[in-house]
């Protein structure tokens, strides 16, 4: 499925409203929201990024932790869905308060250096593109938070408490 400029324009217009609707629902369905993201680094030091159909920019792969699911299980599920990644021994990079999204949202970020990938996933309704990129050659519309997490992992700088 190829995404057109019209699809991207519509997504950009609807994104703020969709985000508000989802977080309104989650306010009642969940006391706190938790997400996971993976900084997946290949042998060449390139990082896996994904582009979603429902939010602008390139992001680290990941998603929400479901009720009754551990952060590790959510990370395993999300990385398989978004990047066809099966991993071993993720290292916790940090847990971030994601205040720009919601006063109740937190994101656990893991670093994955040992993994297998049988193939790159085909574009679908959720993920319109994905790929490995050198940290110094990220796509121009890579989000600020994604760029900061990658720099923290690559350069070893201490992470802040908030996502940014």
C-alpha positions as CSV (number, residue, x, y, z in Angstrom):
1,X,0.0,0.0,0.0
2,X,1.6,3.3,-1.1
3,X,0.8,6.4,0.9
4,X,0.1,9.5,-1.1
5,X,0.7,13.2,-0.3
6,X,-3.1,13.4,0.2
7,X,-3.0,10.7,2.8
8,X,-0.1,12.4,4.6
9,X,-1.9,15.8,4.6
10,X,-5.1,14.2,6.0
11,X,-3.1,12.4,8.7
12,X,-1.3,15.6,9.7
13,X,-4.7,17.4,10.0
14,X,-6.3,14.6,12.0
15,X,-3.4,13.7,14.2
16,X,-4.0,16.2,17.0
17,X,-7.7,15.3,17.3
18,X,-6.9,11.5,17.2
19,X,-4.3,12.0,19.9
20,X,-6.8,13.8,22.2
21,X,-9.4,11.1,21.6
22,X,-7.0,8.3,22.4
23,X,-5.8,10.0,25.6
24,X,-9.3,10.9,26.7
25,X,-10.2,7.2,26.4
26,X,-7.0,6.1,28.2
27,X,-7.8,8.5,31.0
28,X,-10.7,6.3,32.0
29,X,-9.4,3.0,30.8
30,X,-5.9,3.3,32.4
31,X,-4.7,5.1,35.5
32,X,-1.3,5.6,33.8
33,X,-0.1,4.8,30.3
34,X,3.2,3.0,29.7
35,X,5.0,2.6,26.4
36,X,8.2,0.9,25.3
37,X,10.7,1.9,22.5
38,X,13.7,0.1,21.2
39,X,17.0,1.5,20.1
40,X,17.9,-1.3,17.8
41,X,21.5,-1.1,16.5
42,X,22.9,-3.4,13.8
43,X,26.5,-4.5,13.5
44,X,27.3,-1.4,11.5
45,X,26.0,0.9,14.2
46,X,22.9,1.9,12.2
47,X,19.6,2.4,14.1
48,X,16.1,1.1,13.1
49,X,13.5,3.7,12.6
50,X,9.8,3.4,11.7
51,X,7.4,5.8,10.1
52,X,3.8,5.4,11.3
53,X,0.6,6.1,9.3
54,X,-1.0,8.0,12.2
55,X,1.7,10.3,13.5
56,X,4.3,12.5,11.8
57,X,8.0,11.8,11.6
58,X,10.4,8.9,12.1
59,X,10.4,7.2,15.5
60,X,12.1,4.4,17.4
61,X,10.0,1.2,17.1
62,X,7.7,0.5,20.0
63,X,4.2,1.1,21.4
64,X,1.9,0.8,24.3
65,X,2.1,-1.8,27.1
66,X,-1.3,-3.5,27.3
67,X,-3.1,-4.3,30.6
68,X,-1.6,-7.5,32.0
69,X,1.5,-7.3,29.8
70,X,5.1,-6.8,31.0
71,X,7.2,-4.1,29.4
72,X,9.5,-6.8,28.0
73,X,6.6,-8.7,26.4
74,X,5.3,-5.4,24.9
75,X,8.8,-4.6,23.5
76,X,9.1,-8.1,22.0
77,X,5.6,-7.9,20.4
78,X,6.1,-4.3,19.1
79,X,9.5,-5.0,17.6
80,X,8.3,-8.1,15.8
81,X,5.2,-6.2,14.5
82,X,7.1,-3.1,13.4
83,X,10.5,-4.4,12.3
84,X,10.4,-8.2,12.2
85,X,13.0,-8.1,15.0
86,X,13.5,-11.0,17.4
87,X,16.0,-10.0,20.1
88,X,18.1,-11.2,23.0
89,X,19.2,-9.4,26.2
90,X,17.7,-5.9,25.9
91,X,19.4,-3.3,28.2
92,X,17.2,-0.7,29.8
93,X,18.3,2.7,28.8
94,X,15.8,4.7,30.9
95,X,12.2,5.3,31.8
96,X,11.0,8.7,30.7
97,X,8.0,10.9,31.7
98,X,6.4,11.7,28.4
99,X,4.8,14.9,29.6
100,X,4.3,16.5,26.2
101,X,1.8,13.7,25.3
102,X,0.1,13.4,28.7
103,X,0.6,13.9,32.4
104,X,0.2,10.2,32.9
105,X,2.4,8.8,30.1
106,X,5.8,7.0,30.6
107,X,8.1,5.4,28.1
108,X,10.7,2.7,28.9
109,X,13.5,2.7,26.3
110,X,15.7,-0.4,25.7
111,X,18.9,-0.8,23.7
112,X,19.0,-3.9,21.5
113,X,22.3,-4.9,20.0
114,X,21.8,-8.7,19.5
115,X,18.9,-9.5,17.3
116,X,17.7,-11.4,14.2
117,X,15.5,-10.1,11.4
118,X,14.2,-12.4,8.8
119,X,13.2,-9.6,6.4
120,X,12.1,-6.0,6.5
121,X,8.3,-5.7,6.9
122,X,6.1,-4.6,4.0
123,X,4.3,-1.3,4.5
124,X,0.9,-1.7,6.1
125,X,-1.9,0.3,7.7
126,X,0.3,1.1,10.8
127,X,3.9,1.3,9.5
128,X,4.4,3.0,6.1
129,X,8.2,2.7,6.1
130,X,11.1,1.4,8.2
131,X,14.8,1.1,7.8
132,X,18.2,1.3,9.4
133,X,20.0,4.6,9.3
134,X,23.4,5.8,10.4
135,X,23.1,8.1,13.5
136,X,24.7,10.9,11.6
137,X,22.4,10.5,8.6
138,X,18.9,10.2,10.1
139,X,15.9,11.3,8.0
140,X,15.2,15.0,8.2
141,X,11.8,14.5,9.9
142,X,13.1,12.2,12.7
143,X,11.5,13.5,15.9
144,X,13.5,15.4,18.5
145,X,12.9,12.8,21.2
146,X,14.1,10.0,18.9
147,X,17.2,12.0,18.0
148,X,18.0,12.6,21.7
149,X,17.5,8.9,22.7
150,X,19.9,7.8,19.9
151,X,22.5,10.4,20.8
152,X,22.3,9.3,24.5
153,X,22.9,5.7,23.6
154,X,25.6,6.4,21.0
155,X,27.5,9.1,22.9
156,X,26.8,7.7,26.4
157,X,25.3,10.9,27.7
158,X,23.0,10.6,30.7
159,X,19.3,10.7,29.8
160,X,17.0,13.3,31.3
161,X,13.9,12.3,33.3
162,X,11.5,13.6,30.6
163,X,11.1,12.5,27.0
164,X,11.4,16.0,25.5
